[in-house]
Amino acid sequence: MSLTSNLNGIHPMANNICPPPERLLLSAREAAASLGVSQRHVWTLTFKRKPALPHIRAGGRIMYRPADLNAWIESQRRS
């Protein structure tokens, strides 16, 4: 089996597809997709709204932890 097929999620010792590893950080585009909103709205929630959407600065990038997004969603619940 070639290295290419291994990188495409196929385990070299089996004929089945391995699940993708869980991501620790998401980009703004990925966070927007998981929240079901536009990327522009994610930026608004991150920088122009209080309380802000939790984020991490990694180098020059703004990243989001999936656990922080889930906690933020729960905090936005209204009865």
C-alpha positions as CSV (number, residue, x, y, z in Angstrom):
1,M,0.0,0.0,0.0
2,S,1.4,3.4,-0.9
3,L,2.0,6.4,1.4
4,T,-0.7,8.3,-0.5
5,S,-3.5,5.9,0.4
6,N,-2.3,6.0,4.0
7,L,-2.6,9.8,4.0
8,N,-6.2,9.4,2.6
9,G,-7.4,7.7,5.8
10,I,-6.8,4.1,4.9
11,H,-5.0,2.1,7.5
12,P,-2.0,0.3,5.9
13,M,-2.8,-2.9,7.8
14,A,-6.5,-3.2,7.1
15,N,-8.9,-2.7,4.2
16,N,-11.2,-0.3,6.1
17,I,-11.2,3.5,6.4
18,C,-10.0,5.0,9.7
19,P,-12.0,7.8,11.2
20,P,-10.3,11.2,11.0
21,P,-8.5,12.4,14.1
22,E,-10.4,14.9,16.3
23,R,-9.2,18.4,15.6
24,L,-8.0,20.4,18.6
25,L,-8.4,23.8,16.9
26,L,-10.8,25.1,14.2
27,S,-10.3,28.0,11.8
28,A,-12.9,30.7,11.6
29,R,-14.3,29.0,8.5
30,E,-14.6,25.6,10.2
31,A,-16.1,27.3,13.3
32,A,-18.7,29.0,11.1
33,A,-19.6,25.7,9.5
34,S,-20.0,24.0,12.8
35,L,-22.1,26.8,14.2
36,G,-24.2,27.1,11.0
37,V,-23.4,30.8,10.5
38,S,-21.3,32.8,8.1
39,Q,-17.6,33.4,8.7
40,R,-18.4,37.1,8.9
41,H,-20.8,36.4,11.8
42,V,-18.1,34.4,13.6
43,W,-15.8,37.5,13.4
44,T,-18.6,39.7,14.7
45,L,-19.2,37.3,17.6
46,T,-15.4,37.1,18.3
47,F,-14.5,40.8,18.3
48,K,-17.7,43.0,18.5
49,R,-19.9,41.2,20.9
50,K,-19.7,40.9,24.7
51,P,-19.2,38.2,25.9
52,A,-17.0,37.4,23.0
53,L,-16.9,34.0,21.3
54,P,-13.9,32.3,23.0
55,H,-10.8,32.1,20.8
56,I,-7.1,31.4,20.8
57,R,-4.4,33.3,19.0
58,A,-2.0,30.8,17.5
59,G,0.7,32.8,15.8
60,G,-1.1,35.3,13.6
61,R,-4.3,33.1,13.3
62,I,-7.4,33.2,15.4
63,M,-8.5,29.6,16.2
64,Y,-11.4,28.1,18.1
65,R,-11.6,25.0,20.4
66,P,-14.6,22.8,19.7
67,A,-15.2,22.5,23.5
68,D,-15.2,26.3,23.9
69,L,-17.8,26.6,21.0
70,N,-20.0,24.0,22.7
71,A,-19.8,25.8,26.1
72,W,-20.5,29.1,24.4
73,I,-23.6,27.7,22.7
74,E,-24.9,26.4,26.1
75,S,-24.3,29.8,27.7
76,Q,-26.4,31.4,25.0
77,R,-29.5,29.4,25.9
78,R,-32.5,31.4,27.0
79,S,-35.6,30.0,28.7
